[in-house]
Amino acid sequence: MKKKKYKVLDLFCGCGGISEGYRLAGFDIVGGIDFNEYATITFKHNFKKAKVHNIDIATFTNEEIDKEYGDVDVIVGGPPCQGFSSANRWQKEMEDPRNKLFFEYIRFVQRIHPKVIMIENVRGLLSLDNGYAIKRIQEILGSAEYNISYQVLDASDYGVPQNRKRAIIVGVRKDYKDIVFDFNSLIKQEKTTVEDAIGELYQFEEYSTGAKELKEPANSKLRKYLRSKDNIVMDQDIVYPAEKVQKRISFVPQGGNWKDVPAELWSNNRQNRHSSAYKRLNPETQSCTIDTGNAHSNYFHPLYNRIPTIRESARLQSFPDSFDFQGPRGSKYRQVGNAVPPLLAKAVADAIMKILKIITRSKLDFD
């Protein structure tokens, strides 16, 4: 008997961090929709069989949903939800432009009726307006026939070499004997470090451009996961910032920040910079949250006076080297920084896979 492959549609997919996690968990990624052109080019490049659309999701008709994605099992995505407020009447919630994409997500859910849904968002969503926002989202999704669970997860608990906290919302259709997603079922992994993620790339510092090849065998679980089959490393081009920036960061020890820079090296005497400004990564622990920056990035390499390369940033996000980013340099940085770490997504996907197998074995699926 052929093993069932559960189908996933990724809305607001970006370059595909969530989808990569679901693929690692054994799902079939059948579609992705996003407004960012280069992100969708990257998505299509890495998920070649998926039906990918670079459009405003609001222009995607119900008829097109039925034709393209009518049989998907799971819908995932990260729509903005910051417009939910106790100050807004329910009608105003729908009119608030900050909620537009969330209600587009709901439209897809109500049209397709997938077995499971997952939403990823900023961790502050759960405390926004004293918890009102998540309660309204729970009510809306609940009225769409889903049992809803939610929790803030730290990516570093699931093998990602980075401290990154995100709110995850999971819904399971109520007609499956009231199965509720249990976040306690997620399997935590041993902590990994910056050194583990990018230490083997230090050897390429003198080579500025082009593909690199790792000749030594991978010597850790994380490195074995990150390596491509041919051990080739792309996007490891070395770019150093302006001399004044290099000089400033040269004074910052591992784990230090802007406070370690001599005052005379600043053009002004500001004392209110964020603690992450001019932060040098500590190789012995997890990275700070990888952002979408480029020349203005807040974090610097643990050894060298520059920001991490695109590939180093991708590894800190737990993207394997086989995941190939497309577009200009700045766009690649933004794609990496905006993504959900694949290993975090995989932890959730693994638990969802178990639920779907229970549904299938119990013959509860009457679709």
C-alpha positions, 0 to 999 in steps of 0.5 A, spaced: 500 500 500 502 506 497 504 511 503 499 517 504 503 524 502 499 529 506 499 536 502 500 542 504 499 549 502 503 555 504 500 562 504 504 568 505 510 563 504 516 567 503 522 563 501 519 557 504 522 556 511 515 553 514 514 549 508 522 546 508 520 544 515 514 540 513 518 537 507 523 535 512 517 532 516 514 528 510 509 532 507 508 534 500 508 541 499 503 543 493 503 550 493 505 557 495 502 564 495 506 571 496 506 578 494 514 578 494 517 576 487 524 574 489 521 570 495 516 566 490 522 565 485 526 562 491 520 558 493 519 555 486 526 553 485 526 549 492 519 546 491 519 545 484 512 541 484 509 546 488 504 551 484 507 558 486 503 564 485 506 571 486 500 575 487 496 579 492 492 574 495 486 578 495 486 577 487 486 569 488 478 567 486 474 562 490 474 558 483 482 558 483 482 556 490 478 550 488 482 548 482 489 549 484 488 547 492 482 544 493 484 537 496 490 540 501 490 537 508 494 542 511 494 550 510 500 554 514 502 561 514 504 567 517 498 573 516 499 579 520 494 580 526 495 586 529 489 589 528 485 586 533 483 590 538 478 591 544 477 598 541 475 595 534 468 593 533 467 586 530 466 590 523 471 594 524 476 588 525 474 586 518 475 593 515 482 594 519 488 594 513 492 590 518 487 584 518 486 584 511 491 578 510 488 574 516 481 574 513 484 572 506 487 566 510 480 565 513 477 565 506 482 560 504 480 555 510 473 556 509 473 554 502 478 548 502 476 546 509 483 543 511 484 537 516 489 542 520 491 549 520 497 553 522 499 560 523 505 563 525 506 570 528 510 574 533 510 572 540 507 579 542 500 577 539 498 572 545 499 578 549 496 584 545 491 588 548 491 584 554 490 577 550 484 580 546 487 579 540 488 571 540 481 570 544 478 573 537 482 569 533 481 563 537 473 565 536 474 566 529 477 560 527 473 556 532 467 558 528 470 555 522 470 549 525 477 548 528 479 546 535 485 551 537 491 551 541 497 556 541 503 557 545 510 561 544 515 557 542 523 558 542 526 555 536 533 554 540 529 548 543 528 544 537 535 544 534 535 551 531 542 555 533 538 561 535 534 564 540 527 566 536 521 566 539 514 565 535 507 564 537 504 558 533 497 557 533 494 550 531 487 548 529 484 541 528 477 540 525 472 539 530 469 533 526 475 528 528 473 526 535 475 533 538 482 532 537 486 537 540 493 539 538 498 538 544 504 543 544 507 538 550 507 533 544 513 537 541 519 533 541 525 538 544 532 537 541 539 538 544 541 546 544 546 547 538 551 553 538 553 558 533 560 555 532 556 548 531 552 552 525 558 556 522 564 554 525 566 550 519 565 555 514 571 560 517 576 556 513 573 560 507 574 567 509 580 569 504 575 566 499 571 572 497 566 569 492 564 563 488 562 556 491 566 553 496 566 545 498 567 542 505 572 537 504 572 534 511 566 530 514 561 533 518 562 532 525 556 533 529 548 532 528 547 539 526 552 539 521 550 533 518 543 536 517 546 542 514 550 539 509 548 538 502 549 532 498 555 534 494 558 538 500 558 545 496 556 551 500 553 557 496 552 564 498 558 564 502 561 571 499 565 575 504 563 582 504 566 587 509 563 594 511 566 601 511 572 602 515 569 605 521 564 600 522 570 595 522 574 599 527 568 599 532 566 592 532 573 590 533 573 593 540 567 588 541 568 581 544 564 575 543 557 576 546 559 584 547 555 590 544 555 597 542 557 599 549 564 596 548 566 601 542 570 607 545 566 613 545 570 617 540 568 612 535 561 614 535 559 621 531 554 622 536 554 621 544 547 617 544 546 612 550 540 609 548 542 604 543 538 597 543 542 592 546 543 588 540 546 594 536 553 592 534 552 585 538 558 580 536 555 573 536 558 568 542 560 562 538 559 558 544 551 559 545 545 561 540 545 566 536 540 572 537 534 573 533 536 573 525 533 579 522 532 582 515 538 587 515 544 587 511 549 593 512 545 595 517 544 589 521 545 589 528 549 582 529 556 581 527 560 575 526 564 571 532 571 572 529 571 577 523 569 584 523 563 583 518 556 581 518 554 574 517 554 572 510 547 570 507 549 562 508 551 563 515 545 567 516 541 561 513 545 556 517 543 560 523 536 559 521 537 552 520 536 552 513 540 546 510 545 548 504 541 545 499 536 550 500 538 555 494 536 562 495 534 567 489 535 574 487 539 580 489 544 580 495 539 584 499 533 580 498 536 574 500 538 577 507 531 579 507 528 572 505 532 569 510 531 574 516 523 573 515 523 566 514 521 561 520 526 556 522 525 550 518 527 546 524 522 549 528 517 548 523 519 541 523 517 540 530 510 542 529 509 538 523 512 532 526 506 533 531 501 534 526 503 528 522 502 524 528 495 527 528 493 526 521 496 518 521 491 517 527 485 520 523 487 516 517 488 509 521 481 511 525 478 512 518 475 518 521 477 522 514 470 522 511 472 527 506 
